[in-house]
Amino acid sequence: MSTLANRYASPEMKAIWSTESRYRAERQLWLTILRFQAKNGVNVPPSAIADYERMIDSIDLVSIDKRERALRHDIKARIDEFNSLAGHELIHLGMTSRDLTETIEAHQILTSLTLIRDRAIALLVALARKADQYKEIAMVARTHNVPAQVTTLGKRFASIAEELLFAVERIEGLIARYPMRGIRGPVGTGQDMRDLIGDAATGLEAVIAEQFGFKNVLGSSGQIYPRSIDFDVVTSLSQLGAAPSNFATLIRLMSGLGLVSEGFVSGQVGSSAMPHKMNARSCERINGLNVVLRGFVSMIGEISGEQWNEGDVSDSVVRRVAISDAFFAIDGIIETTLTVLNEMVIFPAMIEKELRDELPYLSTTRILMAAVKAGAGRESAHNAIKECATKSIIERREGKETSLLELLANDQRIPLSHAELTTLLTTPEIGDAASHVERVVMKISEISKRHPQAAGYRPGQIR
């Protein structure tokens, strides 16, 4: 498997995309079709089916690889291997390679989408828990990474959660509509299977769809299905990765100010050179994996809309790399984000200190509204506050103590006394932040009730 799989993905995701799992699923598909053919006029002795069934788990990767090197055809190598084990030549009747690979790949994709949806719901629940816990903890909000107004820590979690919720809803819709290509033969007409079993061929796809979990089957395709469907899958995963990546960036910025830590377990080393360092390394990993994931969007985008006639194999190497690794990347993103949420530490004293230091400047819009209510012109008051705030900030950076409130109280354009200005700063106002959190938490509660098996997931230990 790839570095993404070996280093970042969960055991469950790796199992879906393992070579052994794929080859076992292919053999199950061959047997499903063979049983159907036996019921519809093809001479297949029951003992032959039993012989194949006994060998379904006998997967010798070395032997299969040796056959492929000789044949230079991966599917023919796997056909010959299974036939040799069973002692018959009855599988793959009326099929082409794409009938096999595209059915099994679609099954892997659908299974992976379901796993990722459940993991993402667990992440939503974890974010909702943090949002509710800290929904009234006031803190400095920043725009352009500069102190702006007051928000709450809980609202920050809720904003990330709502972005993720939107992406999860897209994944849910994709799962509901995701199609199986069908058994269509070399050019998509299904003629070979019809030659073999006649009109009964029309019922084969429904049997396969039921066994492999598909609710939809494409009505018409060539040898390959449209790669824009793959693009839908990978862009959905990329959208899903955006919220965790924004979360990771937020934690990295907050960690730099000493407001939070992503967690630092006993024995952990932050730097081989600087013993004091406690880097946000897991959040850095999340951001890095998101860059990798966006790269797969570009790769799959290149093969969308590039189909030659009924199909060719020029896209095989791209899909073989990009699709599985896109799932490994998003799996690693979610696993790591869950770990950070479970292990992170909040430092309320540092949050309070920053808030008190910046509160006069965070309150300038409140002061502006109060001045207007007291009779000042909006633009005149805005200019006065800007001039006083700029003077205070610059002098503070130069090491001087200049009170913004005193500057404002002494400015003729601001019709507010020092006492009135001080009152505006007594209690930091958080607007509707708490109610925003409550609305998002309610939405997450609804989706978690639809998928109760997903909500309690806990990640394994990450490196």
N, C-alpha and C positions, 0 to 999 in steps of 0.2 A: 504494500500500500504506500501512498504518498506520505511525505513529511507532515502534511496537514492532518492526515488520519492518525499517524503514529504519535504525534505530539499533542494534538489539540482535541480530537474528536472523542466522543463518549464510546464506550464498548457497544452500546446498542446501535449507534449509527454505523460504526465499523462493521458490525455483524451484517447489516443490511447490504452493504456494498462489498463484502468479502468475496473473493473469487470462489470459495467453496459454496457460499450461499447462492451465488449466481448460477453456478453449474448445477446445483441441486434443483433450483427453480426451473431451469431449462429442462431437466429430465422430467420434472413433474408436468411441465407443459407437454412434452412429447408424449407422455403416458396418457394424459387427459385426452389428447387428440387421437391417440391410438385406440383407446377404449371406445371413443365415439365412432371411429371408423369401423371397429369390429362389430358394433351394433348396427351399422348401416351398410353391410354388404362386403366389407373387405375381409379377406380370409386371414384372420389373425387367431391362431390357437390360444386358448386361455393360458396354456402353460408358458407361452412366449411372453405374455403380459406379466405373468408371475416371475419369469426369469429377469425381466427388466426391473420389476419392483424390488427384487432382492439386491440389485446392484445400484440402486438409486443413491445410496450414501457412500459407495466405494469410489471416492474421488482421488485419483492419483495425479497431482498437478505436474509432477515431473514427466510422467508418461504422456500426458496431454500436450505439454510443452514440446516434447520431443517430436510428437506427431505433427504439430503445427510448423515446426522448423522444416520438416521434410515437405509438407504439403503447401506451405505458405498460404494457408487458409484456416483461420481459427475455428470456424463453425464445422468445417469438414473434419477437423481433428477431433472435435468433441463428439461428433456423430460416430466416427470410427471407434473411438474409445468406448462409448456406451454400447455400441453393437458388439464389440469384441468381448466385453464383460458379460453381456447377456447371451451371446452365441446366436444372435439373429440379425437380420437386416430389415427391420420393419418400421423403425422410427423415421420421422421427417418426410413421410409420404405426402405428396401434394403441397409441400412447403418450400419456401425459400428462406435464406438466412435471415432476412429482415423480419419474416413472420416470427421467428424465434427471438431474435435479439430485441426487437422493438417492443414486443409484448413483455418480455422480462424487464427491460429497462424501464418501461412505463410502470410496471409493478413496483420496482425499486423506488422510483420517483414518488409514486402515490404513498407508499409505506413511509418514506422519509418525510414527506410533507405532513403526514399525520403525526409522526414523532415530533417534528419541529413545532407544529401547532401546539401540542401538549406541553412541550418544554417552554414555549413562549407564554402560554397561559400561566404556568408556574412562575415565570418571571413577572407577569402582570400582577399576580397575587402578592409576590414579595415587594414589588414597588408600591402597591396599594397599602400594604402594611406600614411601610416607611412613611408614606404620604400622610396617612391618618395619624401616625405617632407624632409627627412633627408639624402638623398642619397649622399650629399657632406659634411656632418658634420663629420670631421675627429675625430677619437678617438683612444684610446689604444685598440689594439686587444690582446687577451691573448690565449696562448696555455698552457695546464697543469695549468691553472689559474695564469700564470706568464706573465707579459708584453712581447710581442713578436715583433709585427710590428704595422703599422698603418692600420686601416680599417675605415669604416664609419658606423655611426649608422644606416643609411638606408640599408646598406648591411646586417647588422645583421637581420633586419626585413625581408629582401628579402630572406635570407637563410632559415629562419623559414617558410616563405610563400611557397617557392619551395618544401620543404619537405611536407607541408600540401597539396599542389597541387597534388603531386604524389599520396597521399592517397585518395584524392577526386576522382581522375581519376579511382582508383580501385573501389571505391563505385559506381561510374557511371556504370562501367562495370558489377558489381554485380547486380545492379538494372535491367540492360538490360537482364541478363541471369537468374535471380532468378526464380525458378519454383514453380508451384503448384503441390502438390502430386497427386491430382485426387481422384475420388470416387472409391475406389478399394476394399472395403469390408474387411472381416476378414483376408485374406491372400494375397491380392493384385491382385486377378484375376478378380474382379468385377462380380463374378458369381451371387450374390444375386440380384443386380440391373438388370442383364440380365434376370434372372428368372422372374422378375417383369414386365419389359417393353420390353424385347426382344432386337432386333438389335438397337432400338432407344437409348439404353444406350450409344452407341458410341458417340452420339451427346451431351450428358449431360455435359461433362467436358468443352466443348467449351463455353457453355452458362454460366457456373459458372466462368470460367476464365475471360470472358468479363465483367461480373458484378463486380468482385472483383479486376480487374486491372492487371491480369497476362498475360504476353506475351508468357510464356512457361509453358508447362505441362510435368512432367516426363513421359517418355515412359513406364517405368517398375519400379515398386517398390513392396515391400511386404506390410505388414500392416502399417509399418512406413517407412518414407523416410530415406535415409542415413544421419546419424548425422554429417558426414563430411561436409554437407552443412551448418549446424549450425556453425561448426568450421570456415568455410569460412566467415560467417557473423561476428562472434565475433572477429576473428583476423583482419578483415577489420576495425572494430571499434577500435581495439587496435592500429592498425597502424595509424588511424586517430587521436588518442589521443597523439601520440608521439610528433608531432610538437608543439601543445599547451604546453605540459609538458616541452619541451626544452625551449620554450619561457618563461615559468614561472620560470624555473631555472635561465635563463639569467637575468630576471628582479630582482630576489632575490639577485643575485650576484652583479648586478649593484646598487641596492638599498643600499647594505651594504657599498658601496663606496661613496654613496651620489650623484651618477650620475643621477638617475631617482627615481621616486616614482610611485607606482601603483595607487596613488590617495588616498586622505584622506578627506572624506566629512565632512561637518560641523556636529559637535556632535559626530563623531566617536571616539571610545576609542581604543588605541593600546594595552594597558596593564592595568590590574586592580591594579598593584603594582607600575609601573614606568610611571608616567604621560607623560614623554617626548616621549615615544615609538610610532613610526609609522610603525608598522610591515607590511611586504608584505603578509598579511594573505590570500588574495584571490589567490595569486600565490602559496602559500603553499597548499591551497585547491585543485588547479589544479593538483599539483604533487601528492597529496594524492589520489585523484580520479583516477588518472592514475594507481597507484598501485592497487587499487580495480579492475579496468578494466582488468589489466593483470591477476588478480586472476581468473576472469571469463574465460579467455582464457584457463587457466589450467583446470578448471572444465569441460568445453565443450570438451577439448582435451581428457579427461578421458572417455567420452562416444562415441568418434569417433572411429570406428573400433571395437566396442564391441557388435554388434547386434547379437542376437540369432535367427537363422533361419529367419522367416518372421517378427519377432518382439516380444517385450515384453514391460513391463512398468517400468523396473528398472531405466530407465533414466528420468522418469517423474519429480521427485522431483528436479533433477539437472536442467533440462530445465526450469521448472517453476520459479526457482530462478534466474538462470544465464542469460537467454536471455533478459527478461524484464529489469533486473537490469543493464545489460551491456548497454542497450540503455539509461537508466536513468543516468548512470555514464558519458557516452560520451556527453549526452545532457548537464549535469552540467558542464563538462569541457569546452564545447564551449560557453555556456552562460556566464560563469565566465571570460573566456578569452576575449570575446567581451566587457564585462564590464571593464576589466582592460585597454584594448586598448582605450576605450572611455574616461576613467577617468585619465589615467596616465599623469604624469608631467615629462618633461625633464629639466635638469638643465645644460644649455650650459656652464656656467662659470665653473662649477665643471669638466665637460668633458674637457674643454680647459686647466684647471689647471693640471689635471692628465696627459694630453698629453704633456704639456711643461715640466713637471717634468721628464717624462720618455723618451722624444724624443731622447736624445743622445743614449740611449740603444736600442730604437726601430729602430735606423738608422744604426745599426752595419752591416746589410747585404748590405746596400747602400754603406757604407764605404768600405766594403770588395770588392764590384764590382769596385769601383773607384780606389782602390789600385791595383787591378789586371790590370786594364786598364793603370795604370801609370807604370807598369812593375814589380810589386811585384809577387812573387810566391803565388799561392792561399793558400796553406797550411801554409806557413810562415806568411802570412798576417792574416790568421784565428787564428793562435796561438797568435800572437801579440795582436789582438783585444780582444781575450778571456782573456788574462792575464790582460790587462789594464781595461777591463770592470769589471772583477771579483774584482780587487783591488778597483776600484771606488765604486762599489756597497757595498762591505763589509765595507769600510770606511764610506760611507754615512750612513749605518745602525748603525755605532758606533758613529755617531754624528759629523763626520769630513766632511769638504767640499773639495772634491777631484774632479777636472774637468776631465771627461773622454777625452774631446778633447785635453786638455793639455798633458795628458799622451800619447795619440796617436801621437800628433804632435812631441813629444820628443823621440818617439821610432824609431830607425833607420830602422826597418823593414817596416814601413809605409811611402811610398814616397809621402806624402801629407802634405801641410803646414796647420797651424792653420786656415788661411783664407779659404783655400780650404775645409777643414773639416766643418767650420762654414757654408759655402754656401750650403753644403748638408743638413743642418738642417733648413735652412731659411723657406722653405715651406714644410710642411709634404706631402709626396707623397702617394696617395691612390690607385695607380695602376689602374686597370680596374674596381674598385668597382662601380663607377657610371653606367657604361655600363652594368654590371651584374644586377644591380637593374632594369634598363630599360628593359632588356630582360624578367625578371620575371614579371614585371608589365604588359608587353604586353601579356604574357601567361594568366595572371589572367583576363585581359580585354576580352580575347577571350572566356573564360569559363563563365564569368559574362554576356556576351551578349547572350549566349545560355540559360541562366536562369535569365532573368531580374527581375523576381518576387522575387528572392532570395537576390539580391545584397543589397537592402535597409533595410534589417531586423535590428531591434534594440532590444536588450534584455530587459526584465523587470528588476525590482529592485531585486538584490540578497541580501541575508541575510549577 
